[in-house]
Amino acid sequence: MYPPELVQPMKEDLTSVGFTQLTSPSEVDEIIKNTEGSLLIVVNSVCGCAAGNLRPGVKLSLNNDVKPTALATVFAGVDGDATNQARKYFLPYPPSSPSVALFQNGKLVHFLERHHIEGGTAQMIADNLAESYKEFCN
């Protein structure tokens, strides 16, 4: 586990733009099962690719007319139970952090694994997500 003061700015990077921080398995279950429309869940992390590519790319992806109905995040290595619960919904994809999942009415429809994030730029991630929004968030 990381010290709260270390990860707080990383959490705020997403919560400041409208993401709900999920810290328990029941919160994960509730948002996935009860969100009508589209839901974006970001598995945040302390790694450099989260700061350099993921968080900026996710935020950039929201600068579009079409975007998810709801936004949520879990923090790998911090909110372990919530992250593990979210990963159950990501199957068949293996655990990956950072990662991004897009759901439509509780069904996983798009997923970015760490290897999609690590080598890409924030703009590439934003473009990928924006295309998935056009397909699944209308």
ChimeraX commands (.cxc) that place a marker at each C-alpha (Angstrom):
marker #1 position 0.00,0.00,0.00 radius 0.5
marker #1 position 1.10,3.50,-0.79 radius 0.5
marker #1 position 0.88,6.40,1.67 radius 0.5
marker #1 position -2.37,8.36,1.21 radius 0.5
marker #1 position -0.50,11.66,0.81 radius 0.5
marker #1 position 1.46,10.20,-2.12 radius 0.5
marker #1 position -1.56,8.98,-4.09 radius 0.5
marker #1 position -4.04,11.76,-3.29 radius 0.5
marker #1 position -2.86,14.06,-6.13 radius 0.5
marker #1 position -3.05,11.09,-8.53 radius 0.5
marker #1 position -6.61,10.36,-7.42 radius 0.5
marker #1 position -7.55,14.03,-7.72 radius 0.5
marker #1 position -6.20,14.10,-11.26 radius 0.5
marker #1 position -9.33,12.12,-12.21 radius 0.5
marker #1 position -11.83,13.02,-9.49 radius 0.5
marker #1 position -11.34,16.72,-10.27 radius 0.5
marker #1 position -12.80,16.13,-13.75 radius 0.5
marker #1 position -15.84,14.16,-12.58 radius 0.5
marker #1 position -14.67,10.62,-11.84 radius 0.5
marker #1 position -16.15,8.90,-8.79 radius 0.5
marker #1 position -13.50,7.21,-6.65 radius 0.5
marker #1 position -14.62,3.67,-5.82 radius 0.5
marker #1 position -13.07,2.26,-2.66 radius 0.5
marker #1 position -15.13,-0.86,-1.91 radius 0.5
marker #1 position -16.41,-3.91,-3.79 radius 0.5
marker #1 position -20.02,-2.90,-3.12 radius 0.5
marker #1 position -19.44,0.52,-4.74 radius 0.5
marker #1 position -18.02,-1.23,-7.82 radius 0.5
marker #1 position -20.97,-3.62,-8.02 radius 0.5
marker #1 position -23.48,-0.83,-7.59 radius 0.5
marker #1 position -22.11,1.46,-10.28 radius 0.5
marker #1 position -21.64,-1.31,-12.86 radius 0.5
marker #1 position -25.03,-2.91,-12.25 radius 0.5
marker #1 position -27.01,0.33,-11.90 radius 0.5
marker #1 position -25.57,2.66,-14.55 radius 0.5
marker #1 position -27.95,3.00,-17.46 radius 0.5
marker #1 position -26.00,3.86,-20.54 radius 0.5
marker #1 position -22.22,3.93,-20.64 radius 0.5
marker #1 position -19.71,3.78,-17.80 radius 0.5
marker #1 position -15.97,4.37,-18.04 radius 0.5
marker #1 position -13.86,2.80,-15.27 radius 0.5
marker #1 position -10.19,3.72,-15.05 radius 0.5
marker #1 position -7.78,1.55,-13.07 radius 0.5
marker #1 position -5.44,4.27,-11.84 radius 0.5
marker #1 position -1.90,3.56,-10.64 radius 0.5
marker #1 position 1.30,5.20,-9.50 radius 0.5
marker #1 position 3.33,4.03,-12.50 radius 0.5
marker #1 position 4.81,6.54,-14.89 radius 0.5
marker #1 position 2.63,5.48,-17.82 radius 0.5
marker #1 position -0.46,6.38,-15.77 radius 0.5
marker #1 position 0.83,9.90,-15.19 radius 0.5
marker #1 position 2.40,10.40,-18.60 radius 0.5
marker #1 position -0.18,8.76,-20.84 radius 0.5
marker #1 position -3.25,7.33,-19.13 radius 0.5
marker #1 position -4.64,10.14,-17.01 radius 0.5
marker #1 position -3.92,12.88,-19.58 radius 0.5
marker #1 position -5.32,10.69,-22.37 radius 0.5
marker #1 position -8.49,9.83,-20.48 radius 0.5
marker #1 position -9.10,13.49,-19.63 radius 0.5
marker #1 position -8.47,14.50,-23.24 radius 0.5
marker #1 position -10.95,11.87,-24.45 radius 0.5
marker #1 position -13.73,13.63,-22.55 radius 0.5
marker #1 position -13.38,16.78,-24.70 radius 0.5
marker #1 position -15.95,15.41,-27.14 radius 0.5
marker #1 position -19.66,15.72,-27.74 radius 0.5
marker #1 position -20.09,11.98,-27.22 radius 0.5
marker #1 position -18.79,10.64,-23.93 radius 0.5
marker #1 position -19.75,8.12,-21.23 radius 0.5
marker #1 position -22.79,8.65,-19.04 radius 0.5
marker #1 position -20.79,7.92,-15.86 radius 0.5
marker #1 position -17.12,8.02,-14.87 radius 0.5
marker #1 position -15.48,6.00,-12.11 radius 0.5
marker #1 position -12.02,4.97,-10.99 radius 0.5
marker #1 position -10.33,2.45,-8.72 radius 0.5
marker #1 position -6.72,2.75,-7.60 radius 0.5
marker #1 position -4.51,-0.33,-7.96 radius 0.5
marker #1 position -2.22,-0.87,-4.99 radius 0.5
marker #1 position -4.35,1.40,-2.80 radius 0.5
marker #1 position -7.98,0.32,-2.93 radius 0.5
marker #1 position -7.20,-3.37,-3.42 radius 0.5
marker #1 position -10.64,-4.81,-2.72 radius 0.5
marker #1 position -12.38,-2.38,-5.07 radius 0.5
marker #1 position -9.77,-2.97,-7.78 radius 0.5
marker #1 position -10.07,-6.75,-7.47 radius 0.5
marker #1 position -13.85,-6.51,-7.71 radius 0.5
marker #1 position -13.66,-4.31,-10.80 radius 0.5
marker #1 position -11.26,-6.77,-12.42 radius 0.5
marker #1 position -13.90,-9.52,-12.12 radius 0.5
marker #1 position -16.01,-7.49,-14.54 radius 0.5
marker #1 position -13.05,-7.08,-16.91 radius 0.5
marker #1 position -12.74,-10.80,-17.66 radius 0.5
marker #1 position -11.49,-12.34,-19.92 radius 0.5
marker #1 position -8.80,-9.65,-19.74 radius 0.5
marker #1 position -6.05,-10.34,-17.19 radius 0.5
marker #1 position -5.35,-7.90,-14.35 radius 0.5
marker #1 position -3.64,-4.83,-15.74 radius 0.5
marker #1 position -2.82,-1.48,-14.26 radius 0.5
marker #1 position -3.29,1.03,-15.48 radius 0.5
marker #1 position -6.22,0.07,-17.68 radius 0.5
marker #1 position -9.54,1.43,-18.91 radius 0.5
marker #1 position -12.89,-0.34,-19.28 radius 0.5
marker #1 position -15.98,0.92,-21.05 radius 0.5
marker #1 position -19.32,-0.64,-20.16 radius 0.5
marker #1 position -22.68,-0.28,-21.88 radius 0.5
marker #1 position -25.61,-1.16,-19.60 radius 0.5
marker #1 position -23.33,-3.27,-17.40 radius 0.5
marker #1 position -21.64,-5.14,-20.27 radius 0.5
marker #1 position -17.93,-4.69,-21.03 radius 0.5
marker #1 position -17.64,-3.37,-24.60 radius 0.5
marker #1 position -14.12,-1.89,-24.83 radius 0.5
marker #1 position -10.91,-2.39,-22.85 radius 0.5
marker #1 position -7.44,-0.88,-22.91 radius 0.5
marker #1 position -4.76,-2.95,-21.21 radius 0.5
marker #1 position -1.47,-1.64,-19.90 radius 0.5
marker #1 position 0.35,-2.68,-23.08 radius 0.5
marker #1 position -2.02,-0.43,-25.08 radius 0.5
marker #1 position -1.24,2.46,-22.75 radius 0.5
marker #1 position 2.48,2.05,-22.10 radius 0.5
marker #1 position 3.72,2.62,-25.64 radius 0.5
marker #1 position 1.12,5.17,-26.67 radius 0.5
marker #1 position 0.83,8.89,-26.27 radius 0.5
marker #1 position -1.94,10.64,-24.38 radius 0.5
marker #1 position -3.41,11.68,-27.74 radius 0.5
marker #1 position -3.42,8.09,-29.03 radius 0.5
marker #1 position -5.25,6.95,-25.90 radius 0.5
marker #1 position -7.71,9.83,-26.19 radius 0.5
marker #1 position -8.37,9.02,-29.85 radius 0.5
marker #1 position -8.91,5.32,-29.09 radius 0.5
marker #1 position -11.36,6.10,-26.31 radius 0.5
marker #1 position -13.16,8.77,-28.32 radius 0.5
marker #1 position -13.75,6.25,-31.12 radius 0.5
marker #1 position -15.17,3.77,-28.61 radius 0.5
marker #1 position -17.48,6.49,-27.25 radius 0.5
marker #1 position -18.81,7.11,-30.76 radius 0.5
marker #1 position -19.55,3.42,-31.14 radius 0.5
marker #1 position -21.00,2.65,-27.70 radius 0.5
marker #1 position -22.15,5.88,-26.04 radius 0.5
marker #1 position -24.81,7.08,-28.49 radius 0.5
marker link #1:1,2 radius 0.2
marker link #1:2,3 radius 0.2
marker link #1:3,4 radius 0.2
marker link #1:4,5 radius 0.2
marker link #1:5,6 radius 0.2
marker link #1:6,7 radius 0.2
marker link #1:7,8 radius 0.2
marker link #1:8,9 radius 0.2
marker link #1:9,10 radius 0.2
marker link #1:10,11 radius 0.2
marker link #1:11,12 radius 0.2
marker link #1:12,13 radius 0.2
marker link #1:13,14 radius 0.2
marker link #1:14,15 radius 0.2
marker link #1:15,16 radius 0.2
marker link #1:16,17 radius 0.2
marker link #1:17,18 radius 0.2
marker link #1:18,19 radius 0.2
marker link #1:19,20 radius 0.2
marker link #1:20,21 radius 0.2
marker link #1:21,22 radius 0.2
marker link #1:22,23 radius 0.2
marker link #1:23,24 radius 0.2
marker link #1:24,25 radius 0.2
marker link #1:25,26 radius 0.2
marker link #1:26,27 radius 0.2
marker link #1:27,28 radius 0.2
marker link #1:28,29 radius 0.2
marker link #1:29,30 radius 0.2
marker link #1:30,31 radius 0.2
marker link #1:31,32 radius 0.2
marker link #1:32,33 radius 0.2
marker link #1:33,34 radius 0.2
marker link #1:34,35 radius 0.2
marker link #1:35,36 radius 0.2
marker link #1:36,37 radius 0.2
marker link #1:37,38 radius 0.2
marker link #1:38,39 radius 0.2
marker link #1:39,40 radius 0.2
marker link #1:40,41 radius 0.2
marker link #1:41,42 radius 0.2
marker link #1:42,43 radius 0.2
marker link #1:43,44 radius 0.2
marker link #1:44,45 radius 0.2
marker link #1:45,46 radius 0.2
marker link #1:46,47 radius 0.2
marker link #1:47,48 radius 0.2
marker link #1:48,49 radius 0.2
marker link #1:49,50 radius 0.2
marker link #1:50,51 radius 0.2
marker link #1:51,52 radius 0.2
marker link #1:52,53 radius 0.2
marker link #1:53,54 radius 0.2
marker link #1:54,55 radius 0.2
marker link #1:55,56 radius 0.2
marker link #1:56,57 radius 0.2
marker link #1:57,58 radius 0.2
marker link #1:58,59 radius 0.2
marker link #1:59,60 radius 0.2
marker link #1:60,61 radius 0.2
marker link #1:61,62 radius 0.2
marker link #1:62,63 radius 0.2
marker link #1:63,64 radius 0.2
marker link #1:64,65 radius 0.2
marker link #1:65,66 radius 0.2
marker link #1:66,67 radius 0.2
marker link #1:67,68 radius 0.2
marker link #1:68,69 radius 0.2
marker link #1:69,70 radius 0.2
marker link #1:70,71 radius 0.2
marker link #1:71,72 radius 0.2
marker link #1:72,73 radius 0.2
marker link #1:73,74 radius 0.2
marker link #1:74,75 radius 0.2
marker link #1:75,76 radius 0.2
marker link #1:76,77 radius 0.2
marker link #1:77,78 radius 0.2
marker link #1:78,79 radius 0.2
marker link #1:79,80 radius 0.2
marker link #1:80,81 radius 0.2
marker link #1:81,82 radius 0.2
marker link #1:82,83 radius 0.2
marker link #1:83,84 radius 0.2
marker link #1:84,85 radius 0.2
marker link #1:85,86 radius 0.2
marker link #1:86,87 radius 0.2
marker link #1:87,88 radius 0.2
marker link #1:88,89 radius 0.2
marker link #1:89,90 radius 0.2
marker link #1:90,91 radius 0.2
marker link #1:91,92 radius 0.2
marker link #1:92,93 radius 0.2
marker link #1:93,94 radius 0.2
marker link #1:94,95 radius 0.2
marker link #1:95,96 radius 0.2
marker link #1:96,97 radius 0.2
marker link #1:97,98 radius 0.2
marker link #1:98,99 radius 0.2
marker link #1:99,100 radius 0.2
marker link #1:100,101 radius 0.2
marker link #1:101,102 radius 0.2
marker link #1:102,103 radius 0.2
marker link #1:103,104 radius 0.2
marker link #1:104,105 radius 0.2
marker link #1:105,106 radius 0.2
marker link #1:106,107 radius 0.2
marker link #1:107,108 radius 0.2
marker link #1:108,109 radius 0.2
marker link #1:109,110 radius 0.2
marker link #1:110,111 radius 0.2
marker link #1:111,112 radius 0.2
marker link #1:112,113 radius 0.2
marker link #1:113,114 radius 0.2
marker link #1:114,115 radius 0.2
marker link #1:115,116 radius 0.2
marker link #1:116,117 radius 0.2
marker link #1:117,118 radius 0.2
marker link #1:118,119 radius 0.2
marker link #1:119,120 radius 0.2
marker link #1:120,121 radius 0.2
marker link #1:121,122 radius 0.2
marker link #1:122,123 radius 0.2
marker link #1:123,124 radius 0.2
marker link #1:124,125 radius 0.2
marker link #1:125,126 radius 0.2
marker link #1:126,127 radius 0.2
marker link #1:127,128 radius 0.2
marker link #1:128,129 radius 0.2
marker link #1:129,130 radius 0.2
marker link #1:130,131 radius 0.2
marker link #1:131,132 radius 0.2
marker link #1:132,133 radius 0.2
marker link #1:133,134 radius 0.2
marker link #1:134,135 radius 0.2
marker link #1:135,136 radius 0.2
marker link #1:136,137 radius 0.2
marker link #1:137,138 radius 0.2
view
